[in-house]
Amino acid sequence: MDSRSSGAYDDVRAASRALATEAVHAGRDDLAGQGLHVPPIDLSTTYPSYDSRDEAARIDAFALDGAEPAGPPVYGRLGNPTVSRFETALARLEGTESAVAFASGMAALSAVLLARSAMGLKHVVAVRPLYGCSDHMLTAGLFGTEVTWTDPAGIGEALRPDTGLVMVESPANPTLGELDLRAAAHACGTVPLLADNTFATPVLQRPAEQGARLVLHSATKYLGGHGDVMAGVVACDEEMAGALRKIRFATGGVLHPLAGYLLLRGLSTLPVRVRAASANAAELVRRLAADPRVERVHYPRIGGAMIAFEVHGDPHEVISGVRLITPAVSLGSVDSLIQHPASISHRIIGADGREDAGVGDRLLRLSVGLEDVEDLWADLDNALGERAITPVPLGEAVR
Ligand SMILES: *Cc1c(COP(=O)(O)O)cnc(C)c1O
């Protein structure tokens, strides 16, 4: 039980709150009672205690199951009150018991893989595409894990007695491919399903409700939402959270309290940002799909603010042609970003990995922000260049 959550009364009251309300109140329920309006930022690395017997007992309790130490905090690597507020809020938004925050999305995924392989469960079943570095981490077996790639229909058959995790992304980075999370969770049986929910956010989809036991976020993206925080978080049940806190304590991949503060602030506008950016994206999808310079547009059934599209011309010319949209990797910020996955986000998985994942050389990934849609279209329209009808061969750079 999270010692810093606000008590049974608030938990009952919270159960009936809408997402937009949770976004601005979760993790802050105790503030008014303390005479505060915004959450305090606690930068302490250590905490004084005159009762070392009590502190010993609390450390024993943490060592047992990784539960957040009850009572006052002990040391920054075990937990931090400001970060804990963000974890409480994200767990409420994802509809899970707990959440554990890390220094980045990759630190969060590393902790999951380490927690599972520490139990002797070194086999991972995964569905492509995944974010490039997640794919790389599994393919390279950086933590001694072994991966079997499969399509969603093959999950059940790919399971082995030593399978510790099934990993999927939906909508997936960068193709926006979707899969049926409920069916995937069913196929997993007792093996935990990890769903990377970075693209959808809990505003559009709550994978835990569909049976995912672990919900991963690169909080660097929509949760922070302003391009100024690196963070990762796993929303899950308390048993998994305990295992992840123990790994975080051992590896030290903690989130800085200032980042925790910014993420909590980011969550308060998450529903508004995601809905507004998604409306922009839907309009751009409509225009791109009707444009003769565009071969194909990928946009998920559940909507969202991410678009992928293939151009007839040279995708590098589009990247060099934008002026308002920023040509940069990453996504989920208030401003629009565009990148060429074969050159950047999915470069590390190699040409074979990209082919298997369906990431073509003509694919561009656009993260739509909150600018006026007419300004965004004017920039895209200009960057798409002359109305080339016949496909142009691609240059050396993407071979
Ligand atoms: C960016 C990203 C990650 C990695 O997160 P970092 O915060 O960059 O470590 C993982 N999954 C997805 C879908 C991402 O887009």
The ligand as a Gaussian input file, in Angstrom:
#p B3LYP/6-31G(d) Opt

LIG

0 1
 C       10.795000       7.097000     -27.008000
 C       10.160000       5.782000     -26.800000
 C       10.689000       4.864000     -25.871000
 C       11.974000       5.126000     -25.118000
 O       11.810000       6.134000     -24.160000
 P       12.995000       7.117000     -23.684000
 O       12.280000       8.000000     -22.704000
 O       13.532000       7.809000     -24.882000
 O       14.021000       6.258000     -23.022000
 C       10.006000       3.680000     -25.677000
 N        8.866000       3.394000     -26.364000
 C        8.351000       4.248000     -27.257000
 C        7.102000       3.882000     -27.987000
 C        8.975000       5.468000     -27.508000
 O        8.451000       6.302000     -28.422000

